[in-house]
Structure formats: structure tokens, C-alpha cells
Amino acid sequence: QVQLVESGGGLVQPGGSLRLACAASGSIFGINAMGWYRQAPGKQRELVASIISGGSTNYADSVKGRFTISRDNAKNTVNLQMNSLKPEDTAVYYCNFYSLVRRRDYWGQGTQVTASS
């Protein structure tokens, strides 16, 4: 099992910045991917950004150039730096851990991000 604990999030004015952090613990081994998804009211959960243990990253087109994902493999943590936030970024953000060995996902509890004046 893998447990994920998220921190960060909150309310920020449009154009502002927030940083999300997620720490993974438990049975972590092999190649894996960590990332962030988000779900706005009435919408499906969507990928925001992901990073595999080797360092390759993937971003949703809507956040490219504004968000940066990073990870510390030694600490099993992943961060998401969100700049130039827009009202459409408002959603619950979920930390995700995908084990390529087990071929399964693990999810954090979610943290609210609101960009509003």
C-alpha cells in the first residue's frame, strides 16, 4: 500500500501563486509516476502534470508555462508550483501515485485550490 499526504492549496487572487506538496509513504519500489489531477464541480477529473521517477514530465496544455512539477525521489515527494493562476484553475487537486510494477493508482484526499477575486 501507498499513502499520500497533501499540503498547500487555498484561496488566491487571479494572477497569484500557490504551491502544492505531496508526500508518499509505504511500499514504494520500482518505476513509478507521481502527479497531480484536478476536478472542478461538474467536470471529470483531469491530469494537470505528472513526473516519472526518471524525471520526465508531462503537462496539460492548459497549464504549460504556468505550472511546474518537481519531485524528490529520496524523500518520495512531489511538488506543484502554480503561477499566474486563473479562475478556471479552481478545483480540488489530487495527488496521484502510479506504480508501474503493480499497475495501480493511489490517491491523496484532495486539496481545494481557488483562484478568485
N, C-alpha and C positions, 0 to 999 in steps of 0.2 A: 504494500500500500504506500501511497504518496500523499502527504498532507501539504496543503498550500495555505499560507497566511499572507493576506494582502494588507497593505497600508497605503496611505495617501488618499487622494481624491478630495472632493469638497466643492465649494462654490467659488467661482472666479468670474470676473468680468470678461466679456469677449476681448480677445487680444492678449489675454493673460496666459500664465503658465502654471502647470501642475506637474508633479512627479509621482508616479505610482511605483510601488515596490512590492515584490512578492518573494517569499522565502519558501523553498521546498524542503521537506524532510521526509525521512522514511527510507524505503527500499529504492534507492536511486542508483542505477548502474546502466552501463551501455549507452549507446547513442540515443539522445532524446532531443526534443524540441520544447522550448518554453515560449510562451507568448501571451498576448492579450486579445481578448474578444470583447465586444460590447453589444448591448441590446437596449435599444430605445423602446419606449412604450409603443405597442402595436406593430413592432418590427421584429424580424428574425435576428437572431444572434449572428454577428459577422466578425470576421477576422480583422483585427487592427494591425497587428505586427507580430512576427514570430522570429525566433533565432534558434538555430540548432546548436548543439554542443560544439560543433566545429567552428561556429562563428558566422555562418551565412545567415543573412536576414531577408525578410520578406515583409512588404508593407502594402496596406490597402492604398489604392490610388488617391483616395480622399485625404490621406494623412501624410503622403510623401512630401518631404521638405519641411514638415512641421513637427513630426514626432520622431523620436529616436529611441530605439530599443537597444539594451545592452544587458550582458549577463556576466556573472562571476561564477565560473564552474567550480571553483574551490569551495565557495560558500553556497552553491546551489540557489543563487538569487537572480532575479531578472527585474530590470527597471524599465520604465517607460517615461521618458521626458516628453511632455506635451507642451509645445509652444504655439503661440498665435491661435489659441482656442477659439472655436466658433460655436454659436448656439447649436448647430447641427452635430456637434461632438457630444452633446448632452446625452448621457446613457449610463447604465450600470456596466462597469468594466469588470471583466472576469479574468483572472489569471488561469492559464492553462499549462499543463504539463503533459506531453505526449511521449510515451515510451515506445520506441521502435521495436524493442525486444518483445514487450508484452502486447504491443499493438493496441493500446488503450489510452484513453484520455483521463486525466484527473483535473478537477476544477476547484477554484477557490470559491469563497462565499459571495464575492462580488462587492464592489465599492462604487458609490454614486459619484459621478462627475457631472457638474452642472456649470455651463457657461451661459451666464445671463446677467443683464444689467438691471 
